[in-house]
Amino acid sequence: MFKELRNGLMAGLGAVVLTRDRIEEISRNLVKEAKLSEEDARRLADDLVGSGEKQFNRLEKAVSDALRDGMENIGVGRKENVERLKHKMDAMEIRLGIVEKQLEACLDEQNRLARSREGK
């Protein structure tokens, strides 16, 4: 689920955040037009890409935290908690099966004793 959410965020941010290719293309054009030196263009591109990545990482963390908090608030269990509960339920089912067999054996014994008393 997180991967799909991340992909959705990336698509949504595509209109806002410039890709490295687009930034490099703009930088090359600025160098061609002699508005920036190659060194300044490279530094600008690196700064813009780094800034975009930092902004995306902050947004990704904020969304992840909000999703986690929201899931906890509505009572959705974490995978490890659900697995732990599943193992407990499996163990309880086994124990219940043993108790049911013991109860059935006791009832059978009571019925056998009751029939033997009737026969005397």
Rosetta blueprint (number, residue, H / E / L):
1 M L
2 F H
3 K H
4 E H
5 L H
6 R H
7 N H
8 G H
9 L H
10 M H
11 A H
12 G H
13 L H
14 G L
15 A L
16 V L
17 V L
18 L L
19 T L
20 R H
21 D H
22 R H
23 I H
24 E H
25 E H
26 I H
27 S H
28 R H
29 N H
30 L H
31 V H
32 K H
33 E L
34 A L
35 K L
36 L L
37 S L
38 E H
39 E H
40 D H
41 A H
42 R H
43 R H
44 L H
45 A H
46 D H
47 D H
48 L H
49 V H
50 G H
51 S H
52 G H
53 E H
54 K H
55 Q H
56 F H
57 N H
58 R H
59 L H
60 E H
61 K H
62 A H
63 V H
64 S H
65 D H
66 A H
67 L H
68 R H
69 D H
70 G H
71 M H
72 E H
73 N H
74 I L
75 G L
76 V L
77 G L
78 R L
79 K H
80 E H
81 N H
82 V H
83 E H
84 R H
85 L H
86 K H
87 H H
88 K H
89 M H
90 D H
91 A H
92 M H
93 E H
94 I H
95 R H
96 L H
97 G H
98 I H
99 V H
100 E H
101 K H
102 Q H
103 L H
104 E H
105 A H
106 C H
107 L H
108 D H
109 E H
110 Q H
111 N H
112 R H
113 L H
114 A H
115 R H
116 S H
117 R H
118 E H
119 G H
120 K L
